[in-house]
Amino acid sequence: MLLLACLFTFLFVYLLVWHFARPKEISVREEWSIKHAEGTGITKVINILICGLACALAAYGVTGEITFAVIGFLGGYFIANWLAKRRQKTREEMLRTQYGQVLSALASAMQGGLMHYQALEDITPTLPQPSKNVFTEILARARTGSSLHQATKSVTEVVQWKDLESMAAAFKMYEATGCNLVEVFNYLADVVRERESDRKYVSAVTAQVRTTATLLSFLPFILIGVTRVLSPEYTAPLFTTTGGIVVLVFCVLAVAIGNRIVNKMVEGLCV
């Protein structure tokens, strides 16, 4: 039993470290998964089963009770949804960060004498992922007869990249009035750089708060698991009596609500 508890504790710590240390970049294959495979029922079921198994192992490692392991397995549904939202949020952050680079590249290409469509076609192969896929789709729609304004606007609605609305508006202004797109894109690039600088500053300031909240969220359960291994008789009432279960449920709800409040506060600062 001691060996099994140590194994589960090691697995829990390993998954926690891997979650924060893993690369945040989204590959081309993952981009395809987000857009297409995520809506597939089989993929969702597989994700829920994997998350449910991980939660069940973590719950059993902390409590040593099969009942809590079953409850933890049911929680895999919520963990799978949370991971999907986090993945989508990471993708949106990458797109927002890359938007200034796209605008600067477009302005430079047009300043060199290319038309707006030619400039977009010229810079798209050199763009980083996932913005490369987005502008590849814009070019594909533009080649089928749509104007760049219409293509950009339609793709913006599909990928939910709100920054592209300003580019679509710039293309619309050019088609209507023939304005200087180089000046427009340079101005937009300056605005985006200032905005991202402010966001990075706020993110750096709030990083300690997020890290502290995460560590405090996991610490009680790690301590409970370690205490259960060292002194099973001492922690047994926490999992086998009505009062202990009420206290345990209250602690879980308190941690969840506290994290929710902290995340809302941080998200409000980073908007």
Phi and psi in degrees as a GROMACS rama.xvg file:
@    title "Ramachandran Plot"
@    xaxis  label "Phi"
@    yaxis  label "Psi"
@TYPE xy
-62.339  -41.7873  LEU-2
-64.1631  -40.9827  LEU-3
-65.1481  -41.6417  LEU-4
-64.6738  -40.9693  ALA-5
-64.0363  -37.8698  CYS-6
-63.6251  -45.006  LEU-7
-66.1678  -39.0053  PHE-8
-63.81  -42.9729  THR-9
-62.0762  -41.8222  PHE-10
-63.6743  -40.7274  LEU-11
-63.201  -47.5411  PHE-12
-64.5754  -39.705  VAL-13
-61.7165  -45.16  TYR-14
-65.1013  -36.8895  LEU-15
-64.6899  -46.6439  LEU-16
-64.9628  -42.31  VAL-17
-62.366  -36.5683  TRP-18
-63.1762  -40.4364  HIS-19
-88.5692  -20.9  PHE-20
-96.0017  -14.2168  ALA-21
-69.5209  153.652  ARG-22
-62.8171  144.497  PRO-23
-94.1141  -4.97639  LYS-24
-71.1855  142.151  GLU-25
-103.285  123.547  ILE-26
-79.1095  171.815  SER-27
-61.7001  -40.4895  VAL-28
-62.8001  -40.6381  ARG-29
-67.0978  -35.3849  GLU-30
-59.6013  -43.883  GLU-31
-62.8945  -39.3353  TRP-32
-63.8362  -41.5313  SER-33
-64.2001  -40.2477  ILE-34
-80.9301  -36.3079  LYS-35
-114.6  -53.621  HIS-36
-76.1842  -20.7955  ALA-37
-64.4189  -29.7914  GLU-38
-83.5902  -3.31518  GLY-39
-77.8035  134.756  THR-40
-61.73  -39.5947  GLY-41
-63.0133  -42.9314  ILE-42
-63.4753  -42.2179  THR-43
-63.1022  -42.1059  LYS-44
-62.9378  -42.9463  VAL-45
-62.5593  -44.3806  ILE-46
-62.0772  -41.4429  ASN-47
-65.5561  -41.2101  ILE-48
-64.7711  -42.7055  LEU-49
-64.5678  -46.54  ILE-50
-65.255  -38.4051  CYS-51
-63.2769  -40.4645  GLY-52
-64.3185  -43.1696  LEU-53
-62.7711  -42.8766  ALA-54
-65.3131  -39.2464  CYS-55
-63.898  -43.1792  ALA-56
-63.4619  -41.6935  LEU-57
-65.1292  -43.7862  ALA-58
-63.8303  -41.5235  ALA-59
-68.7201  -36.3808  TYR-60
-65.1119  -32.4584  GLY-61
-81.9285  -44.6246  VAL-62
-99.376  -31.6737  THR-63
74.2196  14.1947  GLY-64
-114.974  132.709  GLU-65
-63.5111  -35.8058  ILE-66
-59.0194  -45.3376  THR-67
-68.9631  -31.2924  PHE-68
-64.3422  -40.0968  ALA-69
-64.9087  -43.5962  VAL-70
-62.1563  -40.8165  ILE-71
-62.7534  -36.8363  GLY-72
-62.7855  -39.0507  PHE-73
-65.1397  -27.9419  LEU-74
-72.2584  -8.5839  GLY-75
-60.6081  -28.0102  GLY-76
-61.3996  -45.2556  TYR-77
-71.8674  -37.0229  PHE-78
-65.8451  -40.4898  ILE-79
-62.3318  -42.5778  ALA-80
-64.8249  -38.952  ASN-81
-65.508  -40.8316  TRP-82
-65.9641  -38.0388  LEU-83
-63.9793  -41.8026  ALA-84
-67.4575  -38.481  LYS-85
-65.6464  -38.1779  ARG-86
-64.5496  -43.5788  ARG-87
-64.2644  -38.9146  GLN-88
-65.4045  -39.3361  LYS-89
-62.1089  -41.6796  THR-90
-62.9523  -42.6425  ARG-91
-64.6994  -37.2901  GLU-92
-64.3516  -41.1809  GLU-93
-63.9227  -43.2984  MET-94
-62.33  -43.0008  LEU-95
-64.0753  -38.5652  ARG-96
-67.7718  -35.6558  THR-97
-81.8627  -11.1783  GLN-98
-62.7369  -40.649  TYR-99
-62.1139  -38.5583  GLY-100
-63.3938  -40.5616  GLN-101
-63.6466  -44.8066  VAL-102
-62.9688  -44.1479  LEU-103
-63.7233  -41.3795  SER-104
-64.9045  -40.4321  ALA-105
-63.9617  -44.5689  LEU-106
-62.0715  -41.8847  ALA-107
-65.413  -42.0012  SER-108
-65.2935  -40.6895  ALA-109
-72.5868  -31.7985  MET-110
-66.3639  -23.5427  GLN-111
-81.5167  -0.318528  GLY-112
112.176  0.852581  GLY-113
-85.9056  149.124  LEU-114
-73.1365  166.155  MET-115
-61.4299  -39.6624  HIS-116
-68.5364  -43.5719  TYR-117
-63.0915  -39.3809  GLN-118
-63.6987  -42.4376  ALA-119
-65.4323  -39.2646  LEU-120
-67.5875  -30.4456  GLU-121
-76.3751  -38.0423  ASP-122
-89.7475  -20.7751  ILE-123
-56.6416  -44.5982  THR-124
-61.9298  -21.3306  PRO-125
-95.6592  -3.48875  THR-126
-74.1087  149.996  LEU-127
-76.8489  161.112  PRO-128
-79.4166  146.645  GLN-129
-94.2491  2.24346  PRO-130
-64.8861  -27.0019  SER-131
-59.9815  -43.2896  LYS-132
-63.2821  -38.4077  ASN-133
-64.6992  -46.7762  VAL-134
-76.2356  -24.1007  PHE-135
-63.9902  -40.4464  THR-136
-66.8562  -37.3438  GLU-137
-61.7626  -45.7538  ILE-138
-63.7806  -39.3131  LEU-139
-62.0517  -40.5242  ALA-140
-73.0286  -33.9249  ARG-141
-67.3015  -30.9019  ALA-142
-72.5265  -17.8547  ARG-143
-88.6278  6.77621  THR-144
116.864  -12.0789  GLY-145
-77.6925  150.718  SER-146
-74.441  164.029  SER-147
-62.6234  -33.8543  LEU-148
-63.2109  -47.2285  HIS-149
-66.3165  -42.1854  GLN-150
-64.1927  -44.1464  ALA-151
-65.0402  -41.8363  THR-152
-65.0751  -42.4235  LYS-153
-67.0445  -39.503  SER-154
-68.3  -36.1116  VAL-155
-58.2652  -41.1525  THR-156
-68.3949  -31.5911  GLU-157
-76.3193  -48.9507  VAL-158
-89.6221  -7.17164  VAL-159
58.1762  39.836  GLN-160
-98.2302  93.1497  TRP-161
-64.964  -27.1031  LYS-162
-61.0528  -29.065  ASP-163
-65.3167  -16.6083  LEU-164
-61.1966  -35.6168  GLU-165
-68.1326  -36.3833  SER-166
-68.6228  -40.7265  MET-167
-61.9016  -40.0019  ALA-168
-65.1115  -37.4805  ALA-169
-65.5361  -42.4307  ALA-170
-63.5993  -37.8983  PHE-171
-65.6807  -41.7684  LYS-172
-61.8506  -41.2833  MET-173
-64.2158  -42.6023  TYR-174
-66.7096  -29.9801  GLU-175
-88.4829  -37.5215  ALA-176
-123.7  -12.8565  THR-177
69.9697  36.6714  GLY-178
-68.0515  168.677  CYS-179
-80.6706  100.91  ASN-180
-67.5301  -27.9224  LEU-181
-61.9276  -45.4845  VAL-182
-65.7514  -40.7873  GLU-183
-62.916  -46.6727  VAL-184
-68.1398  -36.7835  PHE-185
-63.9867  -40.7841  ASN-186
-64.6612  -45.4578  TYR-187
-62.0663  -39.0147  LEU-188
-63.9806  -39.4428  ALA-189
-64.1315  -42.3171  ASP-190
-62.5272  -43.6924  VAL-191
-64.7859  -40.7778  VAL-192
-63.3935  -42.2023  ARG-193
-64.3883  -41.2689  GLU-194
-64.6592  -43.4171  ARG-195
-68.7414  -31.9072  GLU-196
-64.436  -41.9669  SER-197
-65.6441  -40.5928  ASP-198
-64.5677  -41.0965  ARG-199
-66.1215  -36.6905  LYS-200
-64.2809  -47.0504  TYR-201
-63.3889  -40.1316  VAL-202
-62.8425  -40.2887  SER-203
-66.7867  -38.6525  ALA-204
-67.575  -38.0215  VAL-205
-90.2425  -0.95553  THR-206
-61.7865  -39.5091  ALA-207
-64.8966  -37.6875  GLN-208
-64.5034  -44.1489  VAL-209
-65.6047  -42.4768  ARG-210
-63.759  -43.812  THR-211
-62.4057  -43.455  THR-212
-62.3313  -39.8584  ALA-213
-66.3192  -45.5924  THR-214
-64.1612  -42.1985  LEU-215
-66.438  -26.4694  LEU-216
-70.7428  -39.6651  SER-217
-86.8764  -25.8941  PHE-218
-57.9167  -45.9107  LEU-219
-58.7685  -40.3213  PRO-220
-73.0064  -34.072  PHE-221
-65.2109  -42.5807  ILE-222
-64.9384  -38.708  LEU-223
-63.4034  -43.8216  ILE-224
-63.2653  -43.5413  GLY-225
-65.452  -42.2691  VAL-226
-64.0406  -37.9824  THR-227
-64.1029  -37.5883  ARG-228
-68.9076  -41.7846  VAL-229
-76.2228  -35.2582  LEU-230
-144.094  80.6866  SER-231
-60.2268  -35.3555  PRO-232
-66.4153  -33.086  GLU-233
-69.5744  -38.8852  TYR-234
-94.2048  -8.7414  THR-235
-55.5469  -42.7071  ALA-236
-61.0925  -23.3695  PRO-237
-67.8521  -25.3557  LEU-238
-111.756  -11.0626  PHE-239
-116.458  -13.1245  THR-240
-109.341  157.214  THR-241
-63.0396  -44.7281  THR-242
-61.6779  -41.7505  GLY-243
-64.5311  -40.4347  GLY-244
-65.9932  -38.7063  ILE-245
-61.4279  -44.4249  VAL-246
-62.3997  -42.4803  VAL-247
-64.0723  -43.9489  LEU-248
-63.163  -41.4866  VAL-249
-60.8293  -42.6523  PHE-250
-62.7552  -42.941  CYS-251
-62.4585  -44.9412  VAL-252
-65.2185  -39.5984  LEU-253
-63.3683  -42.6375  ALA-254
-64.6814  -43.8721  VAL-255
-63.623  -45.0888  ALA-256
-65.9768  -41.3399  ILE-257
-61.4393  -43.0363  GLY-258
-63.4128  -39.7174  ASN-259
-61.3376  -43.6091  ARG-260
-65.1634  -45.6928  ILE-261
-62.1405  -43.5599  VAL-262
-63.2894  -40.0036  ASN-263
-64.6451  -40.6744  LYS-264
-64.4223  -44.3549  MET-265
-67.4885  -42.3436  VAL-266
-62.9979  -35.9137  GLU-267
-64.2529  -34.6287  GLY-268
-73.5285  -31.7929  LEU-269
-88.0484  -4.79743  CYS-270
